[in-house]
């Protein structure tokens, strides 16, 4: 009887040890993404960058436990994360809690009002704006995360609208142009578009003959920076018209539509819509393939 | 078979217990024994400047000392400290300023901070309602504003400013004796402070201490300006040793019915105070603090009380008792902590129910 009890205890202890070990292995690769976003909505571009970071981490064997923001940065469900990515949105982080034995990366996708005091206490820094960062904060060593996109499924076109216009900042002139000349257009703010479910977003993108994404040029971005949202649209294989950018023009050539300045958007919209449907869709598919080829293996943020 | 099942259950039980045992249940939790006091000073280095010309700094230091005495860990932070990782686990954020965390245009405090942190605003000067409504607890030094906040559904409490009997106590020293003493800063690009203007108009000889008086006190009046700042720990000697100390207030504070700290500090040193007219001072101190509204009234009060030392002493003694009984730090801070802890308990219960 005594031996049997002893054996049971040994089995329990062995199980306990295995449990701790499994937990340890699991936790070592857990990540929480915490965003300094007070509102419940996250802008489409920022959301695309977060999705890309999650995708990249998963590819490297990490488990992304979730994303937190809007006054609930530290939910219990993310407590066991051994790694944190603090994503700087429009507002600074006023509530950075760093646990011992965790790795914490501070990521700046686009520089807005930024203070040097924000760059304190993290394990590392990451940005998608290498030139602006060097100009604004030369003393801080930051790694570069190029803007790319999650490889999405190719959407089947279902042409119900002529134009789906997604904006970072509403362009009143272009809106008036759409209302007057393109009767069949749909307009979304970046945050509203990001707030749709994945299925709804895909449906909206499928319905549009042309997706117009106008970048907020008021933000101080690197000259070669392309918002993650632009790549996200390309990744779905949808025809896109967006701001001219040398890195887009060089890679995608005439497979995407680009405008030089705001006065040029109307002409380019007509040009894109007047391109025969088959050619427009074929080019969008080609752009998607080029984007896939552009996707590269990025280094591990935490090592 | 039976033995195998029992052994298997023991192993699985151990496995589950082991797996759960490592769950960090306390990660990111706040410590409600820690209080971060945020003050309206830009640079961290100013905290060690003993003659820094802003009363809130000394009030905050005094507050922190009292919180620490009460078993909490309180620390004072400047604006520069706000965004740096400095006290991430403080359960209470105590604001003696409105910028930048509370003055957020479209967001409430709870949206930019995690919802388990408790924000407290100590209103020593009037802030806009849009700012005040953002925090969990408001302490205001104005009875008038307290009633306004109550009507707006804000969790407000009337908690006046205070003095510390550890720092301000009767400490007469002949070395510091003056007839009429005035200690205040002249704000750049603002009209000359009323008390000084009246005194200059009527030829009252003041000993003036404070910043930015060089553009006001020129030529024959230049000698009235004695020094820029008096270190806070020496003020008691000046207040105790002057025959008369003069006081005035900013218009916005006067309109909102605040009482400034100088009133409590001077009276705590048994200094005799003459103040510009304030209904709030009148209500609390009665005629123990004589008040003026015109230059002539100031002149006659100064002349009269310089000539009547016994009356000065009598009034100063009465004002001292009022301050000690009602505006001593220990009492005020105890009241603050009671309110904060009651809120915390209710807040935690509500949080757990969620």
HADDOCK unambig.tbl for C-alpha pairs under 7 A between the chains (distance, minus, plus):
assign (segid A and resid 8 and name CA) (segid B and resid 7 and name CA) 5.86 0.50 0.50
assign (segid A and resid 8 and name CA) (segid B and resid 10 and name CA) 6.09 0.50 0.50
assign (segid A and resid 11 and name CA) (segid B and resid 7 and name CA) 6.60 0.50 0.50
assign (segid A and resid 11 and name CA) (segid B and resid 10 and name CA) 5.96 0.50 0.50
assign (segid A and resid 11 and name CA) (segid B and resid 11 and name CA) 4.88 0.50 0.50
assign (segid A and resid 12 and name CA) (segid B and resid 10 and name CA) 4.88 0.50 0.50
assign (segid A and resid 12 and name CA) (segid B and resid 11 and name CA) 4.63 0.50 0.50
assign (segid A and resid 12 and name CA) (segid B and resid 13 and name CA) 6.56 0.50 0.50
assign (segid A and resid 12 and name CA) (segid B and resid 14 and name CA) 4.37 0.50 0.50
assign (segid A and resid 13 and name CA) (segid B and resid 14 and name CA) 6.00 0.50 0.50
assign (segid A and resid 14 and name CA) (segid B and resid 11 and name CA) 6.72 0.50 0.50
assign (segid A and resid 14 and name CA) (segid B and resid 14 and name CA) 6.99 0.50 0.50
assign (segid A and resid 15 and name CA) (segid B and resid 11 and name CA) 4.52 0.50 0.50
assign (segid A and resid 15 and name CA) (segid B and resid 12 and name CA) 6.03 0.50 0.50
assign (segid A and resid 15 and name CA) (segid B and resid 14 and name CA) 4.20 0.50 0.50
assign (segid A and resid 15 and name CA) (segid B and resid 15 and name CA) 4.00 0.50 0.50
assign (segid A and resid 16 and name CA) (segid B and resid 14 and name CA) 4.01 0.50 0.50
assign (segid A and resid 16 and name CA) (segid B and resid 15 and name CA) 4.48 0.50 0.50
assign (segid A and resid 16 and name CA) (segid B and resid 17 and name CA) 5.99 0.50 0.50
assign (segid A and resid 16 and name CA) (segid B and resid 18 and name CA) 4.05 0.50 0.50
assign (segid A and resid 17 and name CA) (segid B and resid 18 and name CA) 6.12 0.50 0.50
assign (segid A and resid 18 and name CA) (segid B and resid 15 and name CA) 5.91 0.50 0.50
assign (segid A and resid 19 and name CA) (segid B and resid 15 and name CA) 4.19 0.50 0.50
assign (segid A and resid 19 and name CA) (segid B and resid 16 and name CA) 6.03 0.50 0.50
assign (segid A and resid 19 and name CA) (segid B and resid 17 and name CA) 6.96 0.50 0.50
assign (segid A and resid 19 and name CA) (segid B and resid 18 and name CA) 4.20 0.50 0.50
assign (segid A and resid 19 and name CA) (segid B and resid 19 and name CA) 4.12 0.50 0.50
assign (segid A and resid 20 and name CA) (segid B and resid 18 and name CA) 4.62 0.50 0.50
assign (segid A and resid 20 and name CA) (segid B and resid 19 and name CA) 4.94 0.50 0.50
assign (segid A and resid 20 and name CA) (segid B and resid 22 and name CA) 6.41 0.50 0.50
assign (segid A and resid 22 and name CA) (segid B and resid 19 and name CA) 6.87 0.50 0.50
assign (segid A and resid 23 and name CA) (segid B and resid 19 and name CA) 5.27 0.50 0.50
assign (segid A and resid 23 and name CA) (segid B and resid 22 and name CA) 6.88 0.50 0.50
assign (segid A and resid 38 and name CA) (segid B and resid 107 and name CA) 6.53 0.50 0.50
assign (segid A and resid 38 and name CA) (segid B and resid 111 and name CA) 4.69 0.50 0.50
assign (segid A and resid 38 and name CA) (segid B and resid 112 and name CA) 4.73 0.50 0.50
assign (segid A and resid 39 and name CA) (segid B and resid 111 and name CA) 6.76 0.50 0.50
assign (segid A and resid 70 and name CA) (segid B and resid 111 and name CA) 5.04 0.50 0.50
assign (segid A and resid 70 and name CA) (segid B and resid 112 and name CA) 6.55 0.50 0.50
assign (segid A and resid 71 and name CA) (segid B and resid 110 and name CA) 5.41 0.50 0.50
assign (segid A and resid 71 and name CA) (segid B and resid 111 and name CA) 3.94 0.50 0.50
assign (segid A and resid 71 and name CA) (segid B and resid 112 and name CA) 5.42 0.50 0.50
assign (segid A and resid 71 and name CA) (segid B and resid 113 and name CA) 5.18 0.50 0.50
assign (segid A and resid 71 and name CA) (segid B and resid 114 and name CA) 4.38 0.50 0.50
assign (segid A and resid 71 and name CA) (segid B and resid 115 and name CA) 5.46 0.50 0.50
assign (segid A and resid 72 and name CA) (segid B and resid 114 and name CA) 4.98 0.50 0.50
assign (segid A and resid 72 and name CA) (segid B and resid 115 and name CA) 6.09 0.50 0.50
assign (segid A and resid 73 and name CA) (segid B and resid 114 and name CA) 5.66 0.50 0.50
assign (segid A and resid 74 and name CA) (segid B and resid 28 and name CA) 6.59 0.50 0.50
assign (segid A and resid 74 and name CA) (segid B and resid 114 and name CA) 7.00 0.50 0.50
assign (segid A and resid 79 and name CA) (segid B and resid 24 and name CA) 6.41 0.50 0.50
assign (segid A and resid 79 and name CA) (segid B and resid 27 and name CA) 5.63 0.50 0.50
assign (segid A and resid 80 and name CA) (segid B and resid 23 and name CA) 6.39 0.50 0.50
assign (segid A and resid 80 and name CA) (segid B and resid 24 and name CA) 5.93 0.50 0.50
assign (segid A and resid 93 and name CA) (segid B and resid 83 and name CA) 6.82 0.50 0.50
assign (segid A and resid 94 and name CA) (segid B and resid 83 and name CA) 5.91 0.50 0.50
assign (segid A and resid 94 and name CA) (segid B and resid 112 and name CA) 6.84 0.50 0.50
assign (segid A and resid 94 and name CA) (segid B and resid 113 and name CA) 6.27 0.50 0.50
assign (segid A and resid 95 and name CA) (segid B and resid 88 and name CA) 6.42 0.50 0.50
assign (segid A and resid 95 and name CA) (segid B and resid 113 and name CA) 5.66 0.50 0.50
assign (segid A and resid 95 and name CA) (segid B and resid 114 and name CA) 6.85 0.50 0.50
assign (segid A and resid 96 and name CA) (segid B and resid 85 and name CA) 6.34 0.50 0.50
assign (segid A and resid 96 and name CA) (segid B and resid 88 and name CA) 5.90 0.50 0.50
assign (segid A and resid 97 and name CA) (segid B and resid 28 and name CA) 6.06 0.50 0.50
assign (segid A and resid 97 and name CA) (segid B and resid 88 and name CA) 4.90 0.50 0.50
assign (segid A and resid 97 and name CA) (segid B and resid 89 and name CA) 6.70 0.50 0.50
assign (segid A and resid 99 and name CA) (segid B and resid 27 and name CA) 6.76 0.50 0.50
assign (segid A and resid 99 and name CA) (segid B and resid 28 and name CA) 6.63 0.50 0.50
assign (segid A and resid 117 and name CA) (segid B and resid 80 and name CA) 7.00 0.50 0.50
assign (segid A and resid 117 and name CA) (segid B and resid 83 and name CA) 5.54 0.50 0.50
assign (segid A and resid 117 and name CA) (segid B and resid 84 and name CA) 4.83 0.50 0.50
assign (segid A and resid 118 and name CA) (segid B and resid 83 and name CA) 5.17 0.50 0.50
assign (segid A and resid 118 and name CA) (segid B and resid 84 and name CA) 5.25 0.50 0.50
assign (segid A and resid 120 and name CA) (segid B and resid 84 and name CA) 5.59 0.50 0.50
assign (segid A and resid 120 and name CA) (segid B and resid 85 and name CA) 6.15 0.50 0.50
assign (segid A and resid 121 and name CA) (segid B and resid 85 and name CA) 5.97 0.50 0.50
